């Protein structure tokens, strides 16, 4: 996150970046290989975490007059919330992939059936 297009206008210190980086672990299998190709989800996932959870937390803490720094890396609730959010995002992505595969299979079956019907008419 620091000094990248993902920094959202500020260089993220390690304390801010670690919970987000750790949430990517959800996308690794037991052999530390990506379940989904990294480039297929990485940027959207980061935006998902930022928009749906992390930004809101940072704004609420800042509004309350709190500093966030090490408080984030020591807050178990933040780590758990980002993990749950990551798991939910992964499940949604996997369901989309399954549904897409089903639709492709059904389309192939329908195409094959039409081809046989048309061949029989000749």
SULCORNOR-V162513 format. One line per field, one symbol per residue. ss: DSSP state (H for helix, E for strand, C for the rest). burial: + if it has 24 or more other ideal C-beta (glycine too) atoms within 12 Angstrom, else -. A space follows every 10 residues. Layout:
BEGIN
ss = ???
burial = ???
END
This chain:
BEGIN
ss = CCCCCCCCCC CCCHHHHHHH HHHHHHHECC CCCECCCHHH HHHHHHHHHH HHHHHHHHHH HHHCCCCCHH HHHCCHHHHH HHHHHHHHHH HHHHHHHHHH HHHHHHHHHH HHHHHHHHHH HC
burial = +----+---- -+---+++++ ++++-++--- ----++---- ++--++-+++ --++--++-- -------+-- -+-----++- +++-++--++ --+------- ---------- ---------- --
END
